[in-house]
Amino acid sequence: MIRPLGQADRELGRLAIVNRPVLFLDLDGTLAPLVDWPREKARVPPATRHVLQSLRKCGAEVIIVSGRDVDGVMGVLRTPVDAVIGNHGADLLEGADRRRWLHGDPRRLRRAARFLDDWFRNWPNVWVQTKPYSIAIHWRGSTEFGKEVWEETAELLLGWGLDAHTGRRVIDVRLPGVNKGRAVLGWLRTREPGAIRRGMVCYAGDDTTDEYAFEALEGRAMTIVVGKRARGAAYRTASPASLTRWLRRLASERKSRKDLKQYRVPR
């Protein structure tokens, strides 16, 4: 059963005292309010950007995990973070260093993108967005229209060996094994190998693509779903604005500790 985020005092207290908590945060619908159509400009509000910097200043590690590519993330985020994992885990931006994160052969994906773009070109209110390591099929309209787009996509992709998942007015098509769950576990294994054991990890997201991370971290880290769509998290909050308020509270709790070094992380 998912509990309200307001009942997470124990987890917040834990994240407030550990030396370097790892905060994995989705972007659209989690930090940035959703827009009606992907060609419209999404933006992280100034108050949220300020909270992210406050968290970093008091020792938290802030990592954005998004279906957007890293350039798209930074265009929406418009504030520095410790790292960006983009394209559902395929790409990593860490400082000035860009690299592949999860690997897979993108040639099959590019061929499928051309095929889908040709097929849906004359469909009203459907836009096929080709990314380096994923395809996003955006649709606008009724739920019934979205179901029709999904059924058409599923039939078209038979035999291609690609993974397709529904999101909020979008269908994400990806290479097998490229997902947010594998991405965050890879980060923790290589960058913060003791973080889960020490209770230092939190993940927040709003959509079905975040369920991979919720599943990977179940019982091992604090997980938060924003809104009503996704399942599998331990806690729920209503909106990006309410998540920002909770993150601000976390930053305030950490700032209130005069000397974080006095707190030893239990092993």
N, C-alpha and C positions, 0 to 999 in steps of 0.2 A: 504494500500500500504506500503510495506517495504521500509524504507529509508536507504541510506548509513550510516554507522556508523560515517563517517566524519561529518554528520549533527547533531550529538548528543551533541553539545556543552552545551546546557542547562542541560541535564541530567548529563553530566560529571561534570559540575560545581556544581551541587547539591551534587553528591556523593563525591566531593572533600571537602565539608565543613561540612557535617554531622559528628557527633562524631564517629559513628561506623557503616559504611555501611556494608551490608550483601551481599557478592558476592557468588552466587551459580554458579559453573563452572562444566560443563561436562568434561570428560577426553579425550577419543579417538576422534580425529577429531576436538577437540576444543582447548585443551592444547597440546596434543600429536599428531603429524602428523600421519595419517593413514598408516598402513602397508597393504601389499597385501593379507596377510593370517594371521589369528589370532595366529598361532603357531610361527610366526615371532615376534621378540621383539619390542614392541612399547616403546618409551621413550619420556618423556617431556624434551625438550632441556634445557641445563644449563641456557640460557638467560631467559627462561620462569620461571624456578625455582627461579632465582634471583628476578624476578619481583614479584612473589607471596610472597616471604619473605619481600620485600620492602613494599608491601601493608600491610602486617600484622604488620610490625614495625611502620607504620604510622596510625594504628588504625583500619584497615579494618578486617572484619571477612571473612575468606576464607573457603568455604565448597565445597568439591568435590561431585558431584552427578553422579553416573555411573551405567551402567549395569554390570560392573565387581563386583566380591566380594571384600571386603575391603582389603584382602591380595593382590589380583591382582592389585587393585588401587595403593597401596603403592609400589608395585614392579615396576610400570610404572612411578609413580610420583617422588619417591625418594627424597622427601623433606617434612618437617612437614607442616600440615595445621590445622585449628581449628577443623574440623570434616570431616568424610567421610560417605556419605550415599551410600551404595552399593546395588547390586542386584535389581536395579530399585526402591529402596526405602524399601526393606525388612530388611536391616541390617544397623546398625549405629556403627561407631567407633568414639569415642569422648575422646581424650586423650588416656588413657590405658583401657577405659571402652568400651566393646563390648556388644551390645544388639540387640534384634529384634526391628525394628522400625515400619513397617507396618505388620500387622499380617494376617495370613492365614494358612490353613492346608496344609503342603507340601507333605503329603503322596500320594495324587492323582497325584501331579506333578512328584514325583519319579517314580510312576508306568508308567506314560506316557513317561518319559525319557527312561526307559528301552525298552518300546515298539518302540519308534522312533529310538533308537540306533540300535536295531535289524533290523528294516526295512531298514534303510539307510546304514547299515554296508558295503554293497558291491557296493554302488553307488560311482562312481569315483568323487573325488573332493567335497565330502560332509563330514562334520564332525559334529557330535552331541556332544555338550559340556553340561554336566550336572552340574548345579550350585545348591547351597542349596535351592534357592527359585525361580529358573527360568531355562529355557532350551534355549540354543542358537544353532540353526542349521545353521552352516556356509557353504556357497557354494562358489565355485570358477569357473568362466567360463563366458559364454555369458549371456546376458539378458534373452534370451529364455530359457536357462537352469535354471536360477533362477526362472523364471515363472513356470517351470515344478516342481521344488522343492516346491515352495509355494503351488501350486495346490494340490500336493500330500500330503503335510503337513495338509492343510485345510481339506481335505477329511479324513485323518487318525484321526484328532482330533474331528470329529463330535461326539457329545454326551459326551465329556470329561469335559465340563464346564470350559475350560481354554481359556485365551485370547492369540491370536497370532497376531503379527504385523511384517511387513517387515521393515528391516533396510538396511544399506549399505552392501550388500552381506551377510546378516544374517537374520534369522527369529527368533524373540524373542517370547518365549512361557512363560506366567506368570499366576499366580493366579489372579483371578478377583480382582480389587481394588488396586493392587500393581503397582504403577506407580509414575513417578517423580513429577507429579503435586501434588498428595496427600502427597508425602514425603516432599516437600518444604513447603506446607501450614501447615503441622503438625509441622515442625521445627519453622516456624514463630509464630504459635499459642502458642507453649509452651516455646520457648526461647526468641523470639523478638516480643511480641504481638503488639507493636506500630510501627514496622519498616515500614510496607506498608503505613500507614497513614502519616508517616514522610518522605516518599520518600527516604528510605534508602536501597532499594533492587534492585539487578541486577541479571539476570539469562542469561547465555550464553550456547548454545548447538548447535549441528550440525545435528542431525538425527531425524527421526520420533518419537523416544521415548521421545525426548525433547519437542515435541509438546504438551504433557500433561501439562508440566510446563508453556509453553507459554500461553496455554488456561487458566490455573488456575490463572496466573498473569496478564492476559490481562487488560490493562487500570489501573493497580494497581502498576506496577513496570516496570523498564527498562528491556527489553528482546532483546537479540541479537542472530541471527542465523549465524553460521559460514559455509560458503559455500552455495550451491544452493539447497540442498536436502529438508530441513525441511521448514515448513510454520508456520505462526502464530506469528512470532516475530515482534517487532516494527522496529528493525534495522538489517542490514545485513553487514557482513564483509567477505572478500574473503577466509581467511585461518587462521590456528592457528598462523602463524607468524604475520599477520595483527592484530589479536586480542591481541597478546602479546604487540605489539606497542601501542595499545590503553590503555591497562592496565598499561604499563610503563608511559604513559602520565598521567593517573589518579594518579599513585603513585607520580609522580613529582609534580602534582598540590597539592596533600595533603602535601607533604614535604615542599612546599613553604609557607604553613601556619605556621607561627612561633609558634602560640599557638592555637591549635584547640579548647581549652576550651572557648575562647572568642566568639565562634560562637554558638549561641543558636539555637537549632533545632525548627523550627516553629511548632506549634501544631494546 
